[in-house]
Amino acid sequence: MAARKVGTKVFDFAKIASTLPASAQGQFASLRAQYDAVSEKLARTPETPAAIDFASYQKSLVSKNLIAQIAPIKAAYEADLKTPYPEDTTTAEIKAQEKAAVAEVTTIIEASKGRLAKLESELAALKAEKDIADITTDEFLRDKPEERKRIEQEIEKENYA
């Protein structure tokens, strides 16, 4: 089976499908059907191809010396054709990059959680304030000294922009 070396990755199609929007489910089902068809074909593929039976061809061909000429050429070709499966030289580097990226993302997430808590507290404070239609100017400016100072300066300069 050729899938021993290639195609060893297993996908959790149910988990992937649960993350997709309903509009993409049809395309995903088509992709899964294609994947299943290719996986099945790969599973049926033998690890090594069937050997050529030169004797049976020799019986059916008119030119008997043709097989005698082709057999050594095929043997030489197959000797040159033997290529080793590529050596894995990048997995360690990729895993190190992944570890660094996970650490960076974790740092970003923690910083975001702190900012989120701050923004939620500001939102809660805004929600706790009275409606702008029901509040007086003094109540509005009570906890905003910078805004009060700016308004007072505008009044003094009679600059009501």
Phi, psi and chi 1 to 4 in degrees:
 res  aa     phi    psi   chi1   chi2   chi3   chi4
   1 MET       -  128.3  163.4  165.6   41.2      -
   2 ALA   -73.1  -17.3      -      -      -      -
   3 ALA   -74.3   -4.4      -      -      -      -
   4 ARG   -63.5  -39.4  -73.2 -173.8 -160.9  140.7
   5 LYS   -96.2  -32.4  -68.1 -177.2 -179.5  177.1
   6 VAL  -117.6  147.4 -176.9      -      -      -
   7 GLY    79.4   33.7      -      -      -      -
   8 THR   -89.1   -4.8   56.0      -      -      -
   9 LYS   -73.4  133.6  177.4   74.6  173.7  163.9
  10 VAL  -112.8  126.7  177.8      -      -      -
  11 PHE  -101.4  139.8  -62.1  101.3      -      -
  12 ASP   -93.0   89.1 -174.5   -3.7      -      -
  13 PHE   -64.4  -32.4  -74.2  104.2      -      -
  14 ALA   -65.5  -41.3      -      -      -      -
  15 LYS   -67.3  -42.2 -175.1  175.8 -179.2 -177.9
  16 ILE   -63.6  -44.7  -64.7  170.3      -      -
  17 ALA   -62.5  -33.4      -      -      -      -
  18 SER   -69.8  -20.2   68.3      -      -      -
  19 THR   -92.0   -9.8   62.7      -      -      -
  20 LEU   -89.9  149.2  -65.3  175.8      -      -
  21 PRO   -70.9  161.6   22.7  -30.2      -      -
  22 ALA   -60.4  -31.7      -      -      -      -
  23 SER   -67.7  -21.2   60.9      -      -      -
  24 ALA   -99.5   -2.3      -      -      -      -
  25 GLN   -62.9  -39.1  -67.6  -65.4  -28.4      -
  26 GLY   -63.3  -45.9      -      -      -      -
  27 GLN   -64.5  -37.6  -68.9  175.2  -29.7      -
  28 PHE   -66.7  -39.8 -178.0   68.5      -      -
  29 ALA   -63.0  -38.7      -      -      -      -
  30 SER   -65.1  -43.1  172.9      -      -      -
  31 LEU   -61.7  -41.7  174.6   68.5      -      -
  32 ARG   -65.4  -39.6 -177.3  174.1 -176.8  177.4
  33 ALA   -63.6  -41.5      -      -      -      -
  34 GLN   -63.9  -42.8  -71.4  175.8   -3.4      -
  35 TYR   -61.5  -45.0  174.4   81.1      -      -
  36 ASP   -62.4  -40.1  -70.2  -18.6      -      -
  37 ALA   -65.2  -44.2      -      -      -      -
  38 VAL   -67.5  -40.2  168.8      -      -      -
  39 SER   -63.0  -41.4  -65.7      -      -      -
  40 GLU   -64.7  -42.5 -176.0  178.7  -40.1      -
  41 LYS   -64.8  -40.1 -172.0  174.4 -178.6 -178.6
  42 LEU   -65.2  -37.9 -175.3   63.0      -      -
  43 ALA   -66.5  -31.7      -      -      -      -
  44 ARG   -81.7  -13.1  -74.5 -178.1  -64.5  179.9
  45 THR   -75.9  127.1  -54.9      -      -      -
  46 PRO   -70.1  154.0   21.1  -27.7      -      -
  47 GLU   -63.5  -40.8  178.7  109.9   12.6      -
  48 THR  -122.1  141.9   56.2      -      -      -
  49 PRO   -67.5  156.1   21.1  -28.2      -      -
  50 ALA   -64.7  142.8      -      -      -      -
  51 ALA   -71.6  145.0      -      -      -      -
  52 ILE   -78.0  127.7  -62.2  174.7      -      -
  53 ASP   -92.0   92.0 -176.3   13.6      -      -
  54 PHE   -65.8  -28.5  -73.6  107.3      -      -
  55 ALA   -63.6  -40.7      -      -      -      -
  56 SER   -68.8  -35.6   66.1      -      -      -
  57 TYR   -68.9  -34.6  -71.2  113.7      -      -
  58 GLN   -62.1  -35.2 -175.9  118.2   22.1      -
  59 LYS   -69.7  -36.2  -67.5  176.0 -170.4  173.9
  60 SER   -91.9  -14.6   62.3      -      -      -
  61 LEU   -87.9  148.0  -70.2  176.1      -      -
  62 VAL   -75.7  -42.6  176.5      -      -      -
  63 SER   -87.5  101.8  174.8      -      -      -
  64 LYS   -70.7  -27.8  -56.7  -64.9 -178.0 -166.3
  65 ASN   -81.7   -8.4   64.4   -8.4      -      -
  66 LEU   -63.2  -43.9 -178.8   62.3      -      -
  67 ILE   -64.2  -39.6  -62.2  -64.8      -      -
  68 ALA   -63.1  -30.9      -      -      -      -
  69 GLN   -80.1  -36.2  -66.8  171.5   -7.2      -
  70 ILE   -78.2  -36.4  -68.2  176.8      -      -
  71 ALA   -56.6  -47.9      -      -      -      -
  72 PRO   -66.6  -32.5   -6.5   10.1      -      -
  73 ILE   -65.3  -43.5  -66.6  170.8      -      -
  74 LYS   -63.5  -43.0 -179.3 -174.8  176.9  -65.5
  75 ALA   -61.3  -42.8      -      -      -      -
  76 ALA   -66.0  -39.8      -      -      -      -
  77 TYR   -63.1  -45.3  172.0   74.8      -      -
  78 GLU   -67.1  -31.1  -73.5  178.7  -13.5      -
  79 ALA   -65.9  -38.3      -      -      -      -
  80 ASP   -77.2  -23.0  -70.4  -19.7      -      -
  81 LEU   -77.5  -18.8 -169.3   63.4      -      -
  82 LYS   -63.9  108.0  -57.6  -90.9 -171.5 -137.3
  83 THR  -118.9  133.9   54.0      -      -      -
  84 PRO   -72.8  153.9   25.7  -32.5      -      -
  85 TYR   -64.6  136.0 -162.6   73.6      -      -
  86 PRO   -60.7  142.2    8.6  -13.1      -      -
  87 GLU   -78.2  139.9 -176.5 -179.9  -34.3      -
  88 ASP   -80.9  112.3 -177.9   10.4      -      -
  89 THR  -117.7   -5.0   58.0      -      -      -
  90 THR  -116.4   -7.1   57.7      -      -      -
  91 THR   -60.5  -43.5  -61.2      -      -      -
  92 ALA   -62.1  -42.2      -      -      -      -
  93 GLU   -65.4  -42.2 -179.9 -177.6  -22.3      -
  94 ILE   -65.1  -41.5  -69.0  170.8      -      -
  95 LYS   -64.7  -36.3  -72.7 -169.6 -178.9 -148.0
  96 ALA   -66.7  -41.5      -      -      -      -
  97 GLN   -64.1  -39.4  -70.2  173.8   -6.3      -
  98 GLU   -63.1  -43.4  177.5 -173.1   18.3      -
  99 LYS   -62.4  -42.3 -162.1  177.0 -132.5 -177.7
 100 ALA   -65.5  -40.7      -      -      -      -
 101 ALA   -65.5  -40.2      -      -      -      -
 102 VAL   -64.0  -41.6  166.5      -      -      -
 103 ALA   -63.6  -42.4      -      -      -      -
 104 GLU   -63.9  -43.7 -178.2 -179.5   -9.5      -
 105 VAL   -64.2  -40.3  166.8      -      -      -
 106 THR   -61.7  -41.0  -56.2      -      -      -
 107 THR   -62.6  -44.1  -55.6      -      -      -
 108 ILE   -63.5  -41.5  -68.2  170.0      -      -
 109 ILE   -62.7  -43.5  -71.4  171.3      -      -
 110 GLU   -64.2  -41.4  -68.5  -56.1  -43.4      -
 111 ALA   -64.4  -38.3      -      -      -      -
 112 SER   -66.6  -37.2  -63.7      -      -      -
 113 LYS   -62.9  -40.3  -75.6 -179.7 -178.8  177.2
 114 GLY   -64.5  -43.4      -      -      -      -
 115 ARG   -66.7  -39.1 -173.9  160.4 -175.4 -105.6
 116 LEU   -62.2  -42.3  179.5   63.2      -      -
 117 ALA   -61.9  -41.2      -      -      -      -
 118 LYS   -64.5  -45.2  178.5 -176.1  172.6 -168.0
 119 LEU   -66.0  -36.7  -68.8  172.6      -      -
 120 GLU   -65.8  -37.9  -75.5  176.7  -15.8      -
 121 SER   -67.3  -38.3   67.6      -      -      -
 122 GLU   -64.7  -40.8  -72.0  178.3   14.2      -
 123 LEU   -64.1  -41.6 -179.2   61.4      -      -
 124 ALA   -62.9  -39.5      -      -      -      -
 125 ALA   -65.0  -40.4      -      -      -      -
 126 LEU   -65.7  -39.9  -71.3  172.2      -      -
 127 LYS   -69.0  -28.4  -74.8 -176.8  177.4 -179.9
 128 ALA   -76.5  -19.4      -      -      -      -
 129 GLU   -68.8  155.5  -73.0 -177.0   -0.3      -
 130 LYS   -69.2  161.2  -72.8 -176.6 -178.1  178.7
 131 ASP   -64.2  143.4 -173.0   45.0      -      -
 132 ILE   -61.0  -27.2 -166.0   76.3      -      -
 133 ALA   -75.5  -21.0      -      -      -      -
 134 ASP  -104.3    9.4  -60.5  -26.6      -      -
 135 ILE  -115.8  146.8 -166.3  169.4      -      -
 136 THR   -88.3  166.5   65.6      -      -      -
 137 THR   -63.1  -41.2  -53.9      -      -      -
 138 ASP   -64.0  -40.3  -72.9  -26.0      -      -
 139 GLU   -65.6  -39.5  -71.6  174.1  -27.2      -
 140 PHE   -65.1  -41.1  178.4   74.1      -      -
 141 LEU   -88.9   -1.8  -64.6  174.1      -      -
 142 ARG   -56.8  -44.9 -175.6  174.6  -57.6  133.8
 143 ASP  -105.2   19.7   59.0  -17.4      -      -
 144 LYS  -129.9   73.1  -61.3  170.5 -177.2   65.9
 145 PRO   -64.6  -32.3   18.1  -26.2      -      -
 146 GLU   -66.8  -41.6  -53.5   87.0   26.6      -
 147 GLU   -67.2  -40.2 -171.2   68.2   20.1      -
 148 ARG   -60.6  -43.9  178.3 -177.6  -70.7  -83.8
 149 LYS   -63.7  -42.3 -174.5  176.3 -179.7 -178.6
 150 ARG   -63.6  -42.4 -173.3 -174.9   66.0   77.6
 151 ILE   -66.5  -41.3  -69.3  172.8      -      -
 152 GLU   -63.7  -37.6  -72.5  173.3   -5.0      -
 153 GLN   -65.7  -39.1  -73.0  175.2   -9.8      -
 154 GLU   -63.3  -39.5  -76.7 -178.8    7.2      -
 155 ILE   -66.2  -43.8  -67.7  172.1      -      -
 156 GLU   -61.8  -40.5  -73.2  175.3   11.8      -
 157 LYS   -87.0   -4.3  -65.4  179.0 -178.3  176.6
 158 GLU    53.9   44.0  -63.5 -178.2    6.5      -
 159 ASN  -112.0   90.2 -178.3   12.2      -      -
 160 TYR  -100.6   63.4  -52.5  109.5      -      -
 161 ALA   -76.1      -      -      -      -      -
